[in-house]
Amino acid sequence: MLWFLLIGIISGWLAGKISRGGGFGIWGDLITGVIGSYIGGFLFNLMGFTAYSTIGAIIASTIGAIVFLWVIRLFRPVASAAQKKD
């Protein structure tokens, strides 16, 4: 269980760095990484891939977390620069 959480933190942090240039804090990284590990595992299983090693688990989880963040950003409204100044 501890190993799963550690991989979740690492993959959430990597997804935050890749997708927006920064992490989300320890709890945000953990939640993003754990959800991403489920999504990544599902997507890799659909494509017929299996992640056996720790590095493979981190890669699958990071890809899943990036997909998760992308889906969240599809449904979250983005304020324009003019609205942010007010």
C-alpha positions, 0 to 999 in steps of 0.5 A: 500500500505504501509503495502504491502511494509513493508511485502515486505521488511521483506520477502526480508530480510528474503529470503536474510538471508536464501538463502545467509546469508545476506540482499540486502539492503533496495531497494534490499530487497523491490524488492525481497520481492514484486516480491516474494509476487506475486510468493508466492501468485501464488504458494500457490494458486496453492497448494490450500492454502491461507494466511489470516494473516500478518504472513501468508503473510510474510511466503508466500512472503518469500517462493516466494522470495526464489524461485525467488532468486533460479531461478535467480541463475540458470541463473546467471553464478557463477565465480570459486574461481580461477577466483575471485582471478584475 
